[in-house]
């Protein structure tokens, strides 16, 4: 019989998931590690609505009037900035966390859609470079797989200072995913847990970062843009410091961003929501007189074309997707429901990416599992998804009377809750009230 029908009440503080976590901790004596991102309900783009045009604004006719989607990234200092067809990019996910087939599929899909993909920790694979028209090389605190030749062959360099799921923390790659190839690329033993540093070993502050950026520019002969990626926390100050150090592009990753493996307590309790981070980043760039001159890429929980359009209306130049791209490749697919059940999980709930047993062949280094993912088919699915995101964003932009996605603006938005209105700095729907703004 259902407990509720017997008059029993579940504690909101000690619900079943919380008590299961307590029992797990008591049984094992270690904290929980998992992948994915924050699972708690957080203010997000769903809490915003667009004001479509009618009389005071005129919409564009979708079949006759163009709504452009292209974006240029990194033209502040680089001689060869990235010219992308769409403002949706693929976030950094490492070879090690992902299989070689998954990395190839990401490159294929991004190239077909006219956008960029990103290496992640552990270096660049031939599969990814070979299939990526625009490849961003991540330069991380661990320096795993760092290769000056790969820096020069990349189309942009992204210096990673933090990640949305774990700002202030380093990455993890457990021993069961450290194959001989992964170990060789990282110059570390096979089969042994690897932990990435939480900060870069050769600088301690923004002045040192400026020196590092100049070093990277010299290595690449000032050809390629230099991004700086931060995990959203003290976003306003971090963005200002990144720009002062010379960043061409700033990437802000909110706490809804995913991870291959980290402590669950980190995922759920460190950082701020993406919705709260974007206006802070835009404010910092605006005060420096560099909004739109230093481009802003937003990541962390982007799922739909509506999310893309809302991030851009708040001031982003582009967005990056990670978890959504893996779902497009086949992650957590109901077609493998029985296999997820065998692993003690369920399709749509599986988050044990650190174990290397992903039935979809995406988050694994097991050759038999990885072979399940066809990179060509995976690339096709990802390209389809990217096209849909772009078309959805265009549909909204036209409804707001915009001839380019970058013309979306905060004036096009209202909020459904007081919290989201305060974070996004747009009015509560049906009012002119922005909580916290001067009256």
C-alpha positions as CSV (number, residue, x, y, z in Angstrom):
1,X,0.0,0.0,0.0
2,X,1.2,3.5,-0.8
3,X,2.6,5.1,2.4
4,X,0.8,8.4,1.7
5,X,-2.6,6.6,1.6
6,X,-1.8,5.4,5.1
7,X,-1.4,8.9,6.4
8,X,2.5,8.7,6.4
9,X,4.5,11.7,5.4
10,X,8.0,11.8,4.0
11,X,10.4,14.3,5.5
12,X,11.4,17.1,3.2
13,X,14.7,17.3,5.0
14,X,15.4,13.6,5.2
15,X,13.7,12.3,2.0
16,X,14.5,8.9,0.6
17,X,17.4,10.0,-1.5
18,X,19.0,11.8,1.4
19,X,18.6,8.8,3.7
20,X,20.0,6.5,0.9
21,X,23.1,8.8,0.8
22,X,23.5,8.6,4.5
23,X,23.3,4.8,4.4
24,X,25.8,4.6,1.5
25,X,28.3,6.8,3.5
26,X,27.8,4.7,6.6
27,X,28.4,1.5,4.6
28,X,31.5,2.6,2.7
29,X,33.1,5.4,4.6
30,X,33.9,7.3,1.4
31,X,32.1,10.2,-0.4
32,X,30.1,9.6,-3.5
33,X,31.6,10.3,-6.9
34,X,29.5,10.5,-10.0
35,X,29.1,12.2,-13.4
36,X,26.5,14.4,-15.0
37,X,25.7,17.7,-13.3
38,X,23.5,19.2,-10.5
39,X,20.2,17.4,-10.1
40,X,18.6,19.8,-7.7
41,X,16.0,22.2,-9.1
42,X,17.7,25.5,-9.8
43,X,16.5,28.8,-11.4
44,X,17.2,28.3,-15.1
45,X,16.2,29.5,-18.5
46,X,12.8,27.8,-18.2
47,X,12.0,30.6,-15.7
48,X,12.2,33.2,-18.5
49,X,9.7,34.0,-21.3
50,X,10.1,35.9,-24.5
51,X,7.8,38.8,-25.4
52,X,6.8,38.1,-29.0
53,X,6.0,40.9,-31.4
54,X,2.5,42.0,-32.3
55,X,1.7,45.7,-32.6
56,X,4.4,47.6,-30.7
57,X,7.0,45.3,-32.3
58,X,6.8,43.7,-35.7
59,X,7.8,40.0,-36.2
60,X,9.8,38.8,-39.2
61,X,8.2,36.4,-41.7
62,X,10.0,33.1,-41.3
63,X,9.7,32.0,-45.0
64,X,10.7,35.3,-46.5
65,X,12.9,37.3,-44.1
66,X,16.4,36.2,-43.1
67,X,17.5,35.7,-39.5
68,X,21.3,35.2,-39.5
69,X,23.1,33.0,-37.0
70,X,26.9,33.4,-37.7
71,X,29.3,34.5,-35.0
72,X,33.0,35.5,-35.0
73,X,35.0,34.5,-31.9
74,X,38.3,35.9,-30.9
75,X,38.8,38.9,-33.2
76,X,40.2,41.1,-30.4
77,X,43.8,40.1,-30.9
78,X,44.0,36.9,-33.1
79,X,44.9,37.1,-36.8
80,X,42.7,34.1,-37.5
81,X,39.5,34.4,-35.4
82,X,36.9,31.6,-35.6
83,X,34.1,32.2,-38.1
84,X,31.2,29.9,-37.1
85,X,28.0,29.3,-38.9
86,X,26.0,28.9,-35.7
87,X,26.5,30.2,-32.1
88,X,26.3,26.7,-30.6
89,X,29.7,25.1,-29.9
90,X,30.7,21.8,-28.3
91,X,32.3,22.1,-24.8
92,X,35.5,20.5,-23.7
93,X,35.2,16.8,-22.9
94,X,38.3,14.7,-22.6
95,X,39.5,11.6,-24.4
96,X,39.6,9.4,-21.4
97,X,36.3,10.5,-20.0
98,X,34.9,9.8,-23.5
99,X,35.8,7.1,-26.0
100,X,37.8,7.9,-29.2
101,X,34.6,7.1,-31.1
102,X,32.7,9.7,-29.2
103,X,35.4,12.3,-29.7
104,X,35.3,11.6,-33.4
105,X,31.5,11.8,-33.5
106,X,31.6,15.2,-31.8
107,X,34.1,16.5,-34.4
108,X,32.0,15.1,-37.3
109,X,28.8,16.6,-36.0
110,X,30.2,20.0,-35.2
111,X,31.9,20.2,-38.6
112,X,28.7,19.3,-40.5
113,X,26.8,22.0,-38.6
114,X,29.6,24.6,-39.1
115,X,30.7,25.0,-35.5
116,X,33.6,24.1,-33.2
117,X,34.4,21.4,-30.8
118,X,36.9,21.3,-27.9
119,X,39.5,18.8,-26.8
120,X,39.2,18.6,-23.0
121,X,41.8,17.3,-20.6
122,X,44.4,14.7,-21.7
123,X,45.4,16.1,-25.1
124,X,44.3,16.0,-28.8
125,X,43.4,12.8,-30.6
126,X,44.0,12.3,-34.3
127,X,40.3,11.2,-34.7
128,X,39.1,14.5,-33.3
129,X,41.6,16.8,-35.1
130,X,40.9,14.9,-38.4
131,X,37.2,15.4,-38.2
132,X,37.0,18.9,-36.7
133,X,36.9,21.9,-39.0
134,X,37.3,24.1,-36.0
135,X,39.0,22.6,-32.9
136,X,39.6,24.4,-29.6
137,X,42.5,23.1,-27.6
138,X,42.1,23.1,-23.9
139,X,45.0,24.2,-21.7
140,X,44.3,22.8,-18.3
141,X,46.0,22.8,-14.8
142,X,47.0,19.2,-15.1
143,X,48.9,19.7,-18.4
144,X,48.0,16.1,-19.2
145,X,48.8,15.5,-22.9
146,X,50.0,19.1,-23.4
147,X,51.9,19.3,-26.7
148,X,53.2,22.5,-28.3
149,X,52.6,21.0,-31.8
150,X,49.0,20.4,-30.9
151,X,48.7,24.0,-29.6
152,X,49.9,25.2,-33.0
153,X,47.5,22.9,-34.9
154,X,44.5,24.1,-33.0
155,X,42.1,26.8,-34.2
156,X,41.8,28.4,-30.7
157,X,43.2,27.8,-27.2
158,X,41.0,27.7,-24.1
159,X,42.8,28.2,-20.8
160,X,40.6,26.4,-18.2
161,X,40.6,28.0,-14.8
162,X,37.4,26.3,-13.6
163,X,34.4,24.2,-14.5
164,X,30.8,24.8,-13.7
165,X,30.2,21.5,-11.9
166,X,33.3,22.0,-9.7
167,X,34.7,25.6,-9.6
168,X,37.7,25.4,-7.3
169,X,38.2,21.7,-7.8
170,X,40.2,19.4,-10.1
171,X,39.0,16.7,-12.4
172,X,39.0,12.9,-11.8
173,X,39.6,10.0,-14.1
174,X,39.4,6.7,-12.3
175,X,41.8,3.8,-13.0
176,X,39.2,1.6,-14.8
177,X,39.2,4.2,-17.6
178,X,43.0,4.6,-17.9
179,X,43.7,2.5,-20.9
180,X,47.2,2.1,-22.3
181,X,46.4,4.8,-24.9
182,X,45.0,7.2,-22.3
183,X,47.9,6.6,-20.0
184,X,50.5,7.2,-22.8
185,X,48.9,10.5,-23.8
186,X,48.9,11.6,-20.2
187,X,52.4,10.2,-19.4
188,X,51.0,8.4,-16.3
189,X,50.5,4.8,-15.3
190,X,47.7,2.7,-16.8
191,X,45.0,1.5,-14.5
192,X,45.7,4.1,-11.7
193,X,43.3,6.8,-10.6
194,X,44.2,10.2,-12.0
195,X,43.3,13.5,-10.4
196,X,43.8,16.8,-12.1
197,X,45.1,19.8,-10.2
198,X,42.6,22.5,-9.2
199,X,45.0,25.4,-10.3
200,X,47.7,25.9,-12.8
201,X,51.2,25.1,-11.5
202,X,53.0,28.1,-13.0
203,X,51.0,31.1,-11.9
204,X,49.2,32.3,-8.8
205,X,47.2,35.3,-10.1
206,X,46.0,37.4,-13.0
207,X,49.4,39.0,-13.6
208,X,50.9,35.6,-14.2
209,X,47.9,34.7,-16.4
210,X,48.7,37.7,-18.6
211,X,52.3,36.4,-19.0
212,X,50.9,32.9,-19.9
213,X,48.6,34.3,-22.5
214,X,51.4,36.2,-24.2
215,X,53.5,33.0,-24.1
216,X,50.7,31.1,-25.9
217,X,50.3,33.9,-28.4
218,X,54.0,33.7,-29.2
219,X,53.9,29.9,-29.6
220,X,51.0,30.3,-32.1
221,X,52.5,33.4,-33.8
222,X,49.4,35.4,-32.7
223,X,47.2,33.4,-35.1
224,X,44.7,31.8,-32.8
225,X,42.3,33.3,-30.3
226,X,42.8,32.6,-26.6
227,X,39.8,31.8,-24.5
228,X,39.6,31.8,-20.7
229,X,37.1,29.5,-19.1
230,X,35.8,30.0,-15.6
231,X,33.4,28.1,-13.4
232,X,30.6,30.4,-12.4
233,X,31.1,31.6,-8.8
234,X,32.6,35.1,-8.4
235,X,31.7,35.7,-12.0
236,X,31.9,39.5,-12.1
237,X,35.4,39.8,-10.8
238,X,36.7,36.7,-12.6
239,X,35.5,38.0,-16.0
240,X,37.2,41.4,-15.4
241,X,40.4,39.8,-14.4
242,X,40.4,37.4,-17.4
243,X,39.8,40.3,-19.8
244,X,42.5,42.4,-18.1
245,X,44.9,39.5,-18.6
246,X,44.2,39.5,-22.4
247,X,41.5,37.0,-23.1
248,X,39.9,37.2,-26.5
249,X,36.9,35.2,-25.4
250,X,35.5,34.4,-21.9
251,X,33.7,31.1,-21.3
252,X,31.4,31.1,-18.3
253,X,30.2,27.7,-17.1
254,X,27.3,27.6,-14.7
255,X,26.7,24.9,-12.1
256,X,24.2,23.0,-14.3
257,X,27.2,22.1,-16.4
258,X,28.2,18.4,-16.5
259,X,31.3,16.5,-15.5
260,X,32.7,13.0,-16.1
261,X,33.4,12.5,-12.4
262,X,33.6,14.5,-9.2
263,X,32.3,14.5,-5.7
264,X,28.5,14.8,-5.6
265,X,28.7,17.3,-2.7
266,X,30.7,19.5,-5.1
267,X,28.3,19.2,-8.0
268,X,25.3,20.1,-5.8
269,X,26.7,22.7,-3.5
270,X,29.4,24.7,-5.2
271,X,29.0,27.5,-7.8
272,X,26.0,29.5,-9.0
273,X,23.3,28.8,-11.6
274,X,24.0,29.7,-15.2
275,X,21.1,32.2,-15.1
276,X,22.7,34.1,-12.3
277,X,26.2,34.1,-13.9
278,X,25.3,35.6,-17.4
279,X,24.2,39.1,-16.3
280,X,27.3,39.4,-14.0
281,X,29.6,38.5,-16.9
282,X,27.8,41.0,-19.2
283,X,28.0,43.7,-16.6
284,X,31.8,43.2,-16.2
285,X,32.3,43.3,-20.0
286,X,30.1,46.4,-20.3
287,X,31.9,48.3,-17.6
288,X,35.2,47.6,-19.4
289,X,33.6,48.9,-22.7
290,X,34.3,45.4,-24.2
291,X,30.9,43.7,-24.4
292,X,30.7,42.2,-27.9
293,X,34.4,43.0,-28.5
294,X,35.5,40.3,-26.1
295,X,33.0,37.5,-26.8
296,X,31.1,35.7,-24.1
297,X,30.3,32.0,-24.4
298,X,27.8,30.6,-21.9
299,X,27.6,26.9,-20.9
300,X,25.9,24.9,-18.2
301,X,22.5,23.3,-18.9
302,X,21.9,24.4,-22.4
303,X,19.3,22.0,-23.9
304,X,17.0,23.7,-26.4
305,X,16.9,26.5,-28.9
306,X,15.0,28.5,-26.4
307,X,17.9,28.2,-24.0
308,X,20.2,29.4,-26.7
309,X,18.0,32.4,-27.5
310,X,17.6,33.3,-23.8
311,X,21.4,33.1,-23.2
312,X,22.0,35.3,-26.2
313,X,19.2,37.8,-25.2
314,X,21.0,38.2,-21.8
315,X,24.2,39.1,-23.6
316,X,26.0,35.9,-24.6
317,X,27.6,35.8,-28.1
318,X,27.5,32.0,-28.2
319,X,26.8,29.0,-26.0
320,X,28.5,25.6,-25.5
321,X,26.8,22.3,-24.9
322,X,28.3,19.1,-23.4
323,X,25.7,16.9,-21.7
324,X,23.1,17.6,-24.4
325,X,25.6,16.6,-27.1
326,X,26.2,13.2,-25.4
327,X,22.4,12.6,-25.2
328,X,22.2,13.4,-28.9
329,X,24.9,10.7,-29.5
330,X,22.9,8.2,-27.5
331,X,23.7,8.6,-23.9
332,X,20.9,7.3,-21.5
333,X,18.9,6.0,-24.5
334,X,15.8,4.0,-23.5
335,X,16.8,1.4,-26.1
336,X,19.4,0.2,-23.7
337,X,17.1,0.2,-20.7
338,X,17.8,-3.4,-19.8
339,X,21.6,-2.8,-19.7
340,X,21.2,0.3,-17.5
341,X,19.0,-1.8,-15.1
342,X,21.8,-4.4,-15.0
343,X,24.2,-1.7,-13.8
344,X,21.8,-0.7,-11.0
345,X,20.5,2.4,-12.7
346,X,17.9,3.2,-15.4
347,X,17.8,4.9,-18.8
348,X,17.6,8.6,-18.1
349,X,19.2,8.3,-14.6
350,X,22.6,6.8,-15.4
351,X,25.4,9.0,-14.0
352,X,28.2,6.6,-13.1
353,X,30.4,7.7,-16.0
354,X,33.4,7.3,-13.8
355,X,33.0,3.5,-13.9
356,X,33.7,3.2,-17.6
357,X,30.8,0.8,-18.2
358,X,28.6,3.0,-20.3
359,X,26.4,0.8,-22.4
360,X,26.2,3.4,-25.1
361,X,29.9,3.3,-25.7
362,X,30.4,7.0,-25.1
363,X,31.8,7.4,-21.6
364,X,34.1,4.3,-21.6
365,X,37.5,3.0,-22.7
366,X,36.3,-0.6,-22.9
367,X,37.0,-1.6,-26.6
368,X,33.8,-3.7,-26.9
369,X,31.5,-1.0,-25.5
370,X,33.2,1.8,-27.4
371,X,32.7,-0.1,-30.6
372,X,29.0,0.2,-30.2
373,X,29.1,3.9,-31.1
374,X,29.3,4.5,-34.9
375,X,31.1,7.8,-35.2
376,X,29.5,8.6,-38.6
377,X,26.0,7.9,-37.3
378,X,26.7,9.7,-34.0
379,X,28.0,12.7,-36.0
380,X,24.9,12.7,-38.1
381,X,22.6,12.7,-35.0
382,X,24.6,15.5,-33.4
383,X,24.5,17.6,-36.5
384,X,20.7,17.2,-36.7
385,X,20.4,18.3,-33.1
386,X,22.6,21.3,-33.6
387,X,20.4,22.3,-36.6
388,X,17.3,22.0,-34.6
389,X,18.7,24.2,-31.8
390,X,19.6,26.8,-34.3
391,X,16.2,26.7,-36.1
392,X,14.4,27.0,-32.7
393,X,16.5,30.0,-31.7
394,X,15.8,31.6,-35.1
395,X,12.1,31.0,-34.7
396,X,12.1,32.9,-31.5
397,X,14.3,35.7,-32.8
398,X,12.0,36.2,-35.7
399,X,9.0,36.3,-33.4
400,X,10.7,39.1,-31.6
401,X,11.4,41.0,-34.8
402,X,15.2,40.2,-34.9
403,X,17.1,39.7,-38.1
404,X,20.1,38.2,-36.3
405,X,20.3,36.0,-33.2
406,X,22.8,38.5,-31.7
407,X,20.1,41.2,-31.8
408,X,18.1,39.6,-29.1
409,X,18.3,41.6,-25.9
410,X,17.1,41.6,-22.3
411,X,14.2,43.9,-23.3
412,X,12.8,40.8,-25.1
413,X,12.5,38.8,-21.8
414,X,10.4,38.7,-18.7
415,X,10.7,36.3,-15.7
416,X,8.2,34.0,-14.1
417,X,9.6,34.1,-10.5
418,X,11.0,36.7,-8.3
419,X,14.2,34.7,-8.0
420,X,14.7,34.4,-11.8
421,X,13.8,38.1,-12.3
422,X,16.5,39.1,-9.7
423,X,19.1,36.8,-11.2
424,X,18.5,37.6,-14.9
425,X,17.8,41.3,-14.2
426,X,14.6,41.3,-16.3
427,X,11.1,42.3,-15.1
428,X,8.7,40.0,-13.4
429,X,6.1,39.1,-16.0
430,X,3.2,41.5,-16.1
431,X,5.2,44.2,-14.2
432,X,8.0,46.6,-14.7
433,X,9.7,45.4,-11.5
434,X,13.2,44.0,-11.5
435,X,13.9,42.9,-7.9
436,X,17.0,44.6,-6.6
437,X,17.2,47.2,-9.3
438,X,17.0,50.9,-8.3
439,X,13.4,52.1,-8.3
